[in-house]
């Protein structure tokens, strides 16, 4: 059955249900039309009125990529869209690989960590480079304002225009608060404040006390106004307002009896029936009579109310069956509990004699306690219904107070390089339970969809997960301070050196070039100061340079684009085929204090992927036993 013809349909009556390639129906106006083939030569045959619909499905029609909104500039046949998504520059994948790293628990740095920082390496070990990079990122993320807000410098706030220049404030609330604060500064304590301080010595915030007292005085004035209005009412003036017998106790307010006029309005002709004393038939008749009554019924309205004194009563009571823990309380009925505060002055030691805290150790400890563990250093916990344990901890640093934007990296910038995290990393994903006292790091590099599998295999699976003990092998006596290490693996296809780039936070592969290739090459002497493209490579034709750059990997292209303007233009021609595009977002703030995120521009770049290594082989190195035969062992 053909689809129903709607008002917006442009198909003829016969063409709607005709799907035959050999239709012989004669052409009639508003009934049928001629048969035609697709103009793009896809092989489809249809009626002429269906050409517009066919272009929505034609596999040979040229359409933009599905990621056109994300920056992909390619236009292709519809049949190639699915195949293009695997190499689309806008189809970007972010690596979510995570690993944990434990802090060094010893108060004194072990000898091994001190020696590896003093050693002069021709090739820096991969595990040490990763540990230093992770420590640097960790120090930049730890803000002193978040962990020690009491040790931050207090910046003097500039007085507002309303207080200095005489300009009136924007609203009445700010004006009232400003005037009340000004009065408190100028005037001394009032008589009410003195009485309140005498009754309750714990009142310390007089400004908050004045605000609440103002609210209660407004409630009191409202009650007085109500009593005054009741006295002026002629109907209620005849009645006596009896005071409460016991003001400290709540009494039940009796509703007023209806007057004569009100009693006449009530329905008196309908008898009152008791449903429990009637059978079913009588009950149905009575309910129908009551439902048919259309006269308005009187509604209960509270017209005259007396102000009553409300007293708050604490209803909580410790149950009699409660028994305190004997491990926490000893003879609670005989020993009197006293709340007291403990300060460093109670120790009887001068402040200068109290040892200072190390900023790094204290910050790492507080970060783990605050973020990952259940108990804070200065946290209150109730062991039972009677006792509360309060643990306090104060810190005293050499560089305190800190600035508002100070991070741990700013504090350690002028100090000697020191390693505070272990060089061994644990690769644990989000699907596993993590240790509570370890720091978590994220790869977070972005790649094209066709590059991600190579990155994960070579970087995370082959190198990072095996870097300690397999890819690199240390001396068995490293725990005693020995820094000997050897790299055991090489790519099987060509010789190359694996190193770690701290600035890019990624592993890289540098091929080893034979010395015979450098024979006969002389350095170019530049006579002019701003001479460009003087090397032999830059003198080649532009087309040759583009052809040579097409054999390079993404990481090499990203570094080649930083050499010169010519090389940047060469790499720019390969962006669409080898690069990737992403949106750069910015926060837009409007005049009415609203905000939103919007895409500012499209950024083209190369990823940090090096050439794919299909397999690795052992390098020709002596075994570790030869190192143990040295005389100093």
Secondary structure as GFF3:
##gff-version 3
##sequence-region A 1 633
A	DSSP	beta_strand	35	37	.	.	.	ID=ss1
A	DSSP	beta_strand	45	47	.	.	.	ID=ss2
A	DSSP	three_ten_helix	48	50	.	.	.	ID=ss3
A	DSSP	alpha_helix	51	54	.	.	.	ID=ss4
A	DSSP	beta_strand	62	64	.	.	.	ID=ss5
A	DSSP	three_ten_helix	68	70	.	.	.	ID=ss6
A	DSSP	beta_strand	75	77	.	.	.	ID=ss7
A	DSSP	three_ten_helix	78	80	.	.	.	ID=ss8
A	DSSP	alpha_helix	81	84	.	.	.	ID=ss9
A	DSSP	beta_strand	92	94	.	.	.	ID=ss10
A	DSSP	beta_strand	98	103	.	.	.	ID=ss11
A	DSSP	alpha_helix	111	118	.	.	.	ID=ss12
A	DSSP	alpha_helix	126	141	.	.	.	ID=ss13
A	DSSP	alpha_helix	144	147	.	.	.	ID=ss14
A	DSSP	three_ten_helix	149	151	.	.	.	ID=ss15
A	DSSP	alpha_helix	161	164	.	.	.	ID=ss16
A	DSSP	alpha_helix	172	186	.	.	.	ID=ss17
A	DSSP	alpha_helix	191	199	.	.	.	ID=ss18
A	DSSP	alpha_helix	206	232	.	.	.	ID=ss19
A	DSSP	alpha_helix	234	237	.	.	.	ID=ss20
A	DSSP	alpha_helix	260	265	.	.	.	ID=ss21
A	DSSP	three_ten_helix	275	277	.	.	.	ID=ss22
A	DSSP	alpha_helix	280	292	.	.	.	ID=ss23
A	DSSP	three_ten_helix	344	347	.	.	.	ID=ss24
A	DSSP	three_ten_helix	351	353	.	.	.	ID=ss25
A	DSSP	alpha_helix	359	371	.	.	.	ID=ss26
A	DSSP	beta_strand	380	382	.	.	.	ID=ss27
A	DSSP	beta_strand	388	390	.	.	.	ID=ss28
A	DSSP	alpha_helix	408	411	.	.	.	ID=ss29
A	DSSP	beta_strand	421	426	.	.	.	ID=ss30
A	DSSP	beta_strand	438	442	.	.	.	ID=ss31
A	DSSP	beta_strand	446	448	.	.	.	ID=ss32
A	DSSP	alpha_helix	452	455	.	.	.	ID=ss33
A	DSSP	pi_helix	456	463	.	.	.	ID=ss34
A	DSSP	three_ten_helix	464	466	.	.	.	ID=ss35
A	DSSP	beta_strand	472	474	.	.	.	ID=ss36
A	DSSP	three_ten_helix	478	480	.	.	.	ID=ss37
A	DSSP	beta_strand	485	487	.	.	.	ID=ss38
A	DSSP	beta_strand	489	491	.	.	.	ID=ss39
A	DSSP	beta_strand	496	501	.	.	.	ID=ss40
A	DSSP	beta_strand	506	511	.	.	.	ID=ss41
A	DSSP	three_ten_helix	515	518	.	.	.	ID=ss42
A	DSSP	alpha_helix	542	549	.	.	.	ID=ss43
A	DSSP	alpha_helix	554	560	.	.	.	ID=ss44
A	DSSP	alpha_helix	565	572	.	.	.	ID=ss45
A	DSSP	alpha_helix	575	578	.	.	.	ID=ss46
A	DSSP	beta_strand	580	589	.	.	.	ID=ss47
A	DSSP	beta_strand	595	605	.	.	.	ID=ss48
A	DSSP	beta_strand	616	618	.	.	.	ID=ss49
A	DSSP	alpha_helix	624	628	.	.	.	ID=ss50
###
